[in-house]
Structure formats: C-alpha cells, structure tokens
Amino acid sequence: MSASLLAILVILGLFLASAIRVLREYERGVIFRLGRLIGAKGPGLILLIPIIDKMQKVSLRLVTLDVPPQDVITRDNVSVKVNAVVYFRVMDPNKAVVEVENYLYATSQLAQTTLRSVLGQVELDELLAEREKVNERLQEILDRHTDPWGIKVATVEVKHIDLPQEMQRAIARQAEAERTRRAKVISAEGEFQAATRLQEAAAIMGTQPITLQLRYLQTLAEIASQNNSTTIFPIPIDLLTPFLRQGGKGVEKGG
C-alpha cells in the first residue's frame, strides 16, 4: 500500500469520525453552521460537515438541582438557614444554548436569590406550617423567569429549615403551652357536661322523690358489698315516710 493511499484512508477516517455523531434518546444536538444556528437534531445518527458545523449536546432528562443553605431573615425578623431542591428539564434546546451561557449555573443562581427573596417576605409560622404554599410560590417565580431559556421548572421543595437554639426552645414552650391549654379546655368541657347531667338528674329526682330513695338504698347496697367493716349510715326520715303512711292507713282501717 502506497503512502498516498494510506494518507487518504487516514484523512477519510478522520472525516467520518468528525462528521458522524450518535445521540441517545434523551439527547438533542444544537448545531451551528459557520456560527449560525441551524437547529436541534436527534436522537439517532447525525451527520455534520467537518470544520463548518459545530454541535452542542443538551440533555432533556429531569435535572435535580440542590440549592445550598441560604441565610434568610423572615418578615418577623427571625434568622434561619434554609436549603431546597429544584426539579427542572430543558424543553427547548435551542433557547437553552442560545439565550443563556450556562443554563445549569444560571438556574442555580436564580434559585438561590429567589429562595432568599420569597422567604424574606413570609413569617416563620407561615414557613413552618404552610410549606406547600411557599413551594408553589417558589416554583411559579422560577418557572416564569426560566421560561425564556427554554426551561420548565417542575417542582421546588424546601428541604430543611435550621432554626436558632433559642427559637427552638421558644417553639417547644409554645407547643407545651398549647397542649396544656387544650387539656384544660377538655377538662372544663367534661366538668360542664357532668354538671349538666347532674342538674338533669336532680330535676328528675325533684319531681319523683321515690327515685332519690331508690338511689339511697342503692348506695347502701354498694357500701355493704365493698367494705367488710361496720359502717353506721344515718337513714333519713323521709325514706320511711311512705312506709309510715301505709302503716297509719292500715291502723285506721283496722279500727
């Protein structure tokens, strides 16, 4: 084989190596021809013109972006440290390459500034109790700002809120006070219901005196069954009145 033929084969091999690209299903190739945007191609086999065409790969998979802890001062002047996670994907590869220099870095910086801005407008109680609402607000703002870059922000989640030690103790005392208050309310409601029932029972006994006498006898029976010692229990004269009346009527009839 002559040296010229070998050189031709080497050049042809280099030409094919630089002209042929294979893109996976989740990849797109943004092609520039002499500096001008041609468009996104893929997936599969892509043919480029060596030296003239340049290609930049863009992944269309969902990207998980960790937002590092940010020092935030809430609206009620509480200093907290908050981190979050952002889920987004590239919807338009052309815009993701042309409109922004590095969409990953730009989205990360935008997420950090938006996190500080939004959390600085809410109070600590809202941040702790209504985290889903805060997440939705963050997602809406980020999605609006990244839309010109061809990026869709799917979800934003606040992961961890680091509170100062004194604030943690204050929240613990507040929770304990709330539990004590609920216990007292439940106890008061129970006493109110018991007093209401006792009032109803007293009203019934007032109209039917015999019920009071039956209750008295029932109490005597309970004491006798529970205690082995001798118990002296006074018997009200009212308890014997019905029997005395019946006895008196019997004497009158006999006379």
C-alpha positions in Angstrom: 0.0 0.0 0.0 1.4 3.3 -1.1 1.9 6.2 1.3 -0.5 8.4 -0.6 -3.3 5.8 -0.3 -2.7 5.4 3.4 -2.8 9.1 3.9 -6.1 9.3 2.0 -7.6 6.5 4.2 -6.4 8.3 7.4 -8.0 11.6 6.2 -11.2 9.8 5.3 -11.3 8.1 8.7 -10.8 11.4 10.5 -13.5 13.0 8.3 -16.0 10.3 9.1 -15.1 10.4 12.8 -15.8 14.2 12.9 -18.9 14.0 10.7 -20.8 11.2 12.4 -22.5 11.7 15.8 -24.8 9.3 17.6 -27.3 10.9 20.1 -29.2 8.9 22.7 -33.0 9.1 23.1 -32.8 11.8 25.8 -30.2 13.9 24.0 -30.5 16.6 21.4 -27.7 18.2 19.4 -27.9 22.0 18.8 -26.0 22.6 15.5 -24.3 25.8 14.5 -23.1 26.2 10.9 -20.4 28.9 10.5 -21.7 30.4 13.7 -25.4 30.5 12.7 -28.0 28.4 14.5 -29.3 25.6 12.3 -31.5 23.9 14.9 -31.7 20.9 17.2 -31.4 17.4 15.8 -31.6 13.9 17.3 -31.9 11.3 18.6 -30.0 8.8 16.4 -27.4 9.3 13.8 -26.4 12.9 13.0 -24.2 13.9 10.1 -22.1 17.1 10.4 -19.9 18.9 8.0 -16.4 18.9 9.5 -14.9 22.2 10.4 -18.1 24.0 9.3 -20.6 22.5 11.7 -20.4 22.6 15.5 -22.7 20.7 17.7 -23.5 21.1 21.4 -25.3 18.3 23.3 -28.3 19.1 25.5 -29.9 16.5 27.8 -33.8 16.5 28.1 -33.9 14.5 31.3 -35.2 15.8 34.5 -32.4 17.6 36.4 -32.2 17.6 40.2 -30.6 20.8 41.5 -29.6 21.1 45.1 -29.9 24.7 46.4 -27.2 25.2 49.1 -28.3 26.5 52.5 -29.2 30.2 52.4 -29.2 32.6 55.4 -32.7 34.1 55.4 -34.3 36.7 57.7 -38.0 36.2 57.7 -40.6 39.0 57.8 -40.8 38.8 61.6 -37.0 39.2 61.9 -36.1 35.6 62.6 -32.8 34.4 61.2 -32.9 30.9 59.7 -30.9 28.8 57.3 -32.9 27.1 54.6 -32.0 24.8 51.7 -34.1 23.5 48.9 -34.2 21.2 45.8 -35.3 22.2 42.3 -36.5 19.8 39.6 -36.5 21.1 36.1 -36.0 20.0 32.5 -35.0 21.6 29.2 -38.0 21.9 26.9 -36.4 24.0 24.1 -32.7 23.0 23.5 -32.1 25.9 21.1 -33.1 28.5 23.7 -31.2 26.7 26.5 -28.0 27.1 24.4 -28.5 30.5 22.7 -30.4 32.5 25.3 -28.2 31.8 28.3 -24.5 31.0 28.6 -24.8 28.1 31.1 -28.4 27.2 32.0 -27.4 24.9 34.9 -25.4 27.7 36.6 -28.0 30.3 35.8 -30.8 28.3 37.2 -28.8 27.5 40.4 -28.1 31.2 41.0 -31.7 32.2 40.2 -33.0 29.6 42.7 -30.7 30.9 45.5 -31.8 34.5 45.0 -35.5 33.6 44.7 -35.3 31.5 47.8 -33.9 34.3 49.9 -36.4 36.8 48.4 -39.5 34.8 48.8 -38.7 33.5 52.3 -37.9 37.0 53.4 -41.5 38.0 52.7 -43.1 35.4 54.9 -43.2 34.9 58.7 -41.7 31.9 60.5 -45.0 30.4 61.4 -46.1 30.5 57.8 -42.9 29.0 56.6 -43.2 26.1 59.1 -47.0 25.5 58.8 -47.6 26.4 55.1 -44.6 25.0 53.4 -46.6 23.7 50.4 -47.8 27.2 49.7 -44.2 28.6 49.8 -43.1 25.8 47.5 -45.8 26.7 44.9 -44.8 30.4 45.1 -41.1 29.5 44.5 -42.0 27.2 41.6 -44.1 29.8 40.0 -41.5 32.6 40.2 -38.6 30.3 38.9 -40.7 28.9 36.1 -41.6 32.4 34.9 -38.0 33.6 34.9 -36.6 30.4 33.2 -39.2 30.2 30.5 -37.2 32.5 28.1 -34.4 30.0 28.5 -36.5 27.1 27.3 -36.5 25.5 30.8 -39.6 24.2 32.7 -39.3 24.2 36.5 -41.5 21.2 37.6 -41.2 21.3 41.4 -39.4 23.3 44.1 -39.2 21.8 47.6 -37.9 23.4 50.8 -35.9 20.6 52.4 -34.6 21.7 55.7 -35.1 24.8 58.0 -32.4 25.3 60.5 -33.6 27.4 63.5 -31.5 29.0 66.2 -31.4 27.2 69.5 -33.3 29.9 71.4 -36.1 29.8 68.7 -36.3 26.1 69.0 -36.8 26.4 72.8 -39.4 29.1 72.3 -41.3 26.9 69.9 -41.1 24.0 72.3 -42.5 26.2 75.1 -45.3 27.4 72.9 -46.2 23.8 71.9 -46.3 22.8 75.6 -48.5 25.7 76.5 -50.8 24.9 73.6 -51.1 21.2 74.9 -51.8 22.5 78.4 -54.5 24.8 77.1 -56.2 22.0 75.2 -56.1 19.7 78.2 -57.7 22.4 80.4 -60.4 23.0 77.8 -61.2 19.3 77.5 -61.3 19.0 81.3 -63.6 22.0 81.6 -65.9 20.7 78.9 -66.1 17.3 80.8 -67.0 19.1 84.0 -69.6 21.1 82.2 -71.2 18.1 80.7 -71.1 16.3 84.1 -72.7 19.3 85.8 -75.4 19.4 83.2 -76.2 15.7 83.7 -76.3 16.1 87.4 -78.7 19.1 87.0 -81.0 17.0 84.8 -80.9 14.1 87.3 -81.7 16.5 90.2 -84.6 17.9 88.3 -86.0 14.3 87.7 -85.5 13.4 91.4 -87.3 16.6 92.5 -90.4 15.6 90.6 -90.1 11.9 91.6 -89.0 11.6 95.3 -89.1 7.9 95.1 -86.0 7.9 92.8 -84.0 9.6 95.5 -85.0 6.9 98.0 -84.0 4.2 95.5 -80.7 5.8 94.9 -80.1 6.0 98.7 -80.8 2.3 99.0 -78.5 1.5 96.1 -75.7 3.4 97.8 -76.2 1.4 101.0 -76.0 -1.8 99.0 -72.7 -0.7 97.3 -71.2 0.3 100.7 -72.2 -3.0 102.2 -70.7 -5.1 99.4 -67.4 -3.2 99.2 -66.5 -2.7 102.9 -66.0 -5.5 105.4 -66.0 -3.2 108.4 -69.1 -2.0 110.2 -70.5 1.3 108.8 -73.0 3.5 110.5 -75.1 5.2 108.0 -78.0 7.5 109.0 -81.3 6.8 107.5 -83.3 10.0 106.6 -86.8 10.1 108.0 -88.1 10.9 104.5 -87.1 7.4 103.4 -89.5 5.9 106.0 -92.4 8.3 105.4 -94.1 6.3 102.7 -93.9 3.2 104.9 -95.3 5.1 107.9 -98.1 6.4 105.9 -99.1 3.0 104.7 -98.9 1.7 108.3 -101.1 4.5 109.5 -103.7 3.7 106.9 -103.7 0.1 107.9 -104.4 1.0 111.6 -107.3 3.3 110.6 -108.9 0.5 108.6 -108.4 -2.0 111.4 -110.0 0.4 113.9 
